[in-house]
Amino acid sequence: MIGEVIIRFDGVTYEYDKKLILDSADFSIRRNSKITLMGQNGAGKSTIFQLITGKIKPESGKINIAQNLSIAMARQVIPRDQLDLTVREFFEKCFNKKIYDIDPRIDSVLEIVNLVAPKDRIVRSFSGGQQARLLLASALIQNADVLLLDEPTNNLDKEGIEHLKKFIVECNKTCVVISHDADFLNSFTEALIYLDVFTHRTEQYVGNYYDAVAEIAARVEKEGMKNAQLAKKIQENKDKANFFSNKGGNMRLVAKRMRDRAEEMEESKVDIRREDKVIKKFHIPLQEGVGGEIMYISSLSIIKNHKPVSKKVNISLRKNEHLLLSGPNGIGKSTLLESLATGKAEGAAVAEGVEIGYYRQDFSNLNFDDTVFKSLLSVAKDMNEEKVRALAGGFLLAGELMKNKVSSLSEGQKGLLSFARLVLRRPGLIILDEPTNHINFRHIPVIAEALSNYEGAMILVSHVPEFVKKIRIDEILDLERLH
């Protein structure tokens, strides 16, 4: 049963580096409720999680937390400084004091997330999907009253997502979830907190995920219609004011009143939710002069029982051919993609001179110390600054954001930056590892269309069937079925 309010934000305002993130946020969370936290990439959803855990403090307003309430958070990605820890050390980091019986606890939570993981294995050696399970387990091992789950389905295969759904529905805990997987969210959502990236305010809705999204869409449409009616009246008043002002005498007073009325109506306009902005349609140009066989793979390595196993294959990728690489978490998809992208795969060859565009799921091939603008400019071939900025704007990377360091971007914004870099790079071969992770669901159809229309060779890994269905795939290589 949903119980009393255990977390309440009262007029909470928060700024980061002089940039407003939250403006007078008001919402409440009840015991045992299952809540979605929704907002565009970069809106500040992860910031709300940090405020709830007390990692950061608000500029003003109050965050009320019930007495003795324990809170655990599963982050989007494992921190870089924890990647070289063993599994045991990783879980020990979840506690402020030494836990003497930690091994049985580790066994218990790994069973819940359906992961077999030797305790002396290094975290870095796990696949993206396995790391996602470790992140969830790191929250569960704390046995907290409230679970904050930040993009928990990223990198998870179908089995992993079903497992997670079942856990959230059945667990006797308060769960607040950030995700861009609509079907996953709808399976458990009872209420939704909506954070607008432009107004920096929050709104709260009751009901399942699809109901809340429909309510938001209806309100946006209503506000748009109201603004359209006002705009028409404003223009009528301005036209009349101009007409009367030319008549002189008392007519000028009439004209002034009409201008004042037009200004009042301008102020009555509703601040339209630019939140619903979608990235512009884009085209990834093909490298000039690319033709014939672009990549050939004669053998590859997969992981079975935690050990690499070599398999013979016969894969030839030519211009305009798209390959989908499939298989469960932990079989070695990301490792294979990295070896192909870096030229270290022993059984594969890329034609000489072919430019490779590599979209890494952890964005570690981005320089986090670069500004967004510098990151884009570093791969721009013959585009001038104005064109680079125009392209960035299409990916919602505009204005002050261009001066920010890549490290300050949300994971979703890093994804959009990576796509913008692909456009500028003009590759002959694109290698994509879970490119929908962290990306707002509104952008997915645009990205799918661009990839489907790409005329070079492409290798794709994705656990999102709705996304894959939208992309032209010419061949599928299922690593699990290799003999």
Buried (B, 14 or more C-beta within 10 A) or exposed (E): EEEEEBBBBBEBBBBEEEEEBBBBBBBBBBBBBBBBBBBBBBBBBBBBBBBBBEEEEBEEBEBEBBEEBEBBBBBBBBEEEBBEBBBBBBBBEBEEEEBEEBEEBBEEBBEBBBBEBEBEBBBEBBBBBBBBBBBBBBBBBBEBBBBBBBBBBBBBBEEBBBBBBEBBEEBEBBBBBBBBBBEBBBBBBBBBBBBBBEBBBBBBBEBBBEBBBEBBEEBBEEBEEBBEEBEEEBEEBBEBBEEBBEEEEEBBEBBEEBBEBBEEBEEEEBEEBEBEBEBEEBEBBBBEEBEEBBBBBBBBBBBBEEEEEEEEBEBBBBBBBBBBBBBBBBBBBBBBBBBBBEEEBEBBBBBEEBBBBBBBBBBEEBEBEBBBBBBBBEBBEEBEEEEBBEBBBBBBBEEEBBEBBBEBBBBBBBBBBBBBBBBBBBBBBBBBBBBBBBBBBBBBBBBBBBBEBBBBBBBBBBBBEBBBEBBEBEEEBEBEEBE
